[in-house]
Amino acid sequence: MSIKLPLKVIPGASREAVLWFAEGLKVKVTTAPEKGQANRAVEALLARRFGLAPAAVNIVNGHSSQQKLVELTGVTLSSIRQTLEQS
């Protein structure tokens, strides 16, 4: 099972965060948007935050934009919301 969610990514933030935002997620990473490093940081942060293997998180669209589409495998929308509400 996998889901796709829109992301708004804020690279170069002062601290990392994952927040529910509109119909998707707002993800802040400290990494600068250079040579795909911020995208890799987003994928790693989402994997850690939701207890997924790194390979279970893939940015599928918007690689050079703040607006992205991410595919998460092995998680449900309700479990994502529950995880975010607990923090």
N, C-alpha and C positions, 0 to 999 in steps of 0.2 A: 504494500500500500504506500502511495506517495501523494503528496499535495504540493501545489504550486501557490506561492504567495508573492504579492508585490512587496518590494522593499524600497525604502528611501534610505540611502546610505549617506552618512556624514563622515567623510574621512578627515584625518588630522584633528580629531576631537581631543579634548583634555583627558577624557577617560572613556572606557568602553561601556556600552549599554545596549540593551535590546528592549524596545518598548512596543506596545500595541499602538498602531497609528492608522486611523481610518479603517480601510479593509485589509491592511497588511501590517508590516513591521517597520519600525524605524530603528536602524542599526548605526551606532556610533563606534568608530574604531580610531585608535590613535595613529595608525599607519597612514602615511601620505599616499595619495593616489598616483603612484609611479610604477610603471611597468607591471601592472596587475597585482602589486603587493597588497593594496587595500582590498581587492576582491578575495584574495587568499585569506586575509585577516578576517573578513566577514564570514567566509565559509567556516573557518576554524572556530570563531566565536559562537556561531549558531550551533555547530556540532557540540561544543562544550556545554553551552547553555541548555540544550535539549537532550543531552546524553546520547548523542548519536555518533556513529563512526564517521571520521572525516569524509569518507567516500560517499556517505549518505546525504551530503549537502552539496548542491551544485547550482551555481548561478547559470541560468539557461538563456537569459536575455539581458541586454543593457550593460554589457561589460565595460563600456567607457562612459556610462552615464550614472548620475546619482539615483535614477529610477531603474530598478532592476527587477527581474523575476527569478525567484529561487525555487528549486525543487528539493523537498525534504522527503526522504524515504524512511519509513519505519516509525512515523509519528502521525498523530491525528490533529486536526485543528483544535479540538477540545482540550487535548493534552498540552498543546502549546499555550492556549489561553490560561489554563490552570497553572502551568509553570510560571507564567508571567505575573499572574495575580498573587502568587505566593511570595514574590520578591518585593 
